[in-house]
Amino acid sequence: MPSFDEWTSAYLCLEERVRDLMNEHCAPTCAVCRRVCCKEHFCHESLDSTYLVRARALVEPPEYSANSGWLGPHGCRLPGARPPVCYEFVCSRILEDLSPAKRHALLVAGSIVPFLGNHAVGKWHLVELDDEMMPDFDPEKEWWRLSVAEAALDAARTVLSEGEPTADGIEAMERVAHG
């Protein structure tokens, strides 16, 4: 039976892979954009969420800024345990030049971190759990989400690299896309 720390470590490893894929496809556009999408109030969720606070302890974050949150001159300074919205939002400027298949793949990749926490306890997302609810989170029951998310990420990466994902990968992408 996986412990909370084992689940969180697996979550953070997968989040890192999602972050790398999103950066690969978003950073070139973001680097030249004058409109900064990230705002401190988005970052603040990482301070308010019991789960993200616990997970962040495993990633050695830099100091938080009351003015800019985790945002630095070259993007987000938080290595992991980011709020799900950080991945979920993909600017229309990034999406407009992609084929429909690549657009779908990038949006699915951005939905993976939010998917991992869906219905962690009842209707509550993992980042919404408070100290009283956190003991009700069952890592063993939720381990399947990591497997589906891994398969979806591999399939999305394949599509974004001009490849053809497997049938299982397509199914995983659809599962993530529909929550």
C-alpha positions, 0 to 999 in steps of 0.5 A: 500500500503506497504511503502519502509520501510515496504518492506525493513523490510520484505526483511530483515526478509526473508534475515535473514531466508535465512542466517540462513538456509545457515549457517546451511548447509554451516558453518560446511564446511566453518569453517574447510576450509582454502580457504576463498571465501569471499573477500573485493570486494564482501563486497564493493557492500554493500557500493556502492548500494543505496538500501543496504546502506538504508537497512543497516541503519536498521540492525546496522552494525559493522564497515567496514574494508578496508582490510576484508570488513565485514568478521570476524574470524567467518564469515560475521559480517554484520547481514543483507543487504548483497550483493546478491552474499553472498547467491548465491555462494555455494562452490562445497565442500558443494554441493558434498555431497548432494543428487540432491534434497538437492543440488537443494534446497540449490541452490534455497535458495541461489537464494532467495535474488537475486530473490527479487531484480530482475527487480526492475525497468525495467531490473535493479536489486534492488542493482543496482538502483542509487539515481535517479532510487530508487524513481521508485521502487514500493514496492507494485508492487514487494510485490509478490516476497516476497510471492514467496520467502517465499514459496520457502524458506519453501519448500527448508527447507523442502527438506533439512530436508528430507521432501516433499514440497507441490506442491505450494512450488515446484512451488515457488522453480522453480520460484526462480530458473528461476528468 
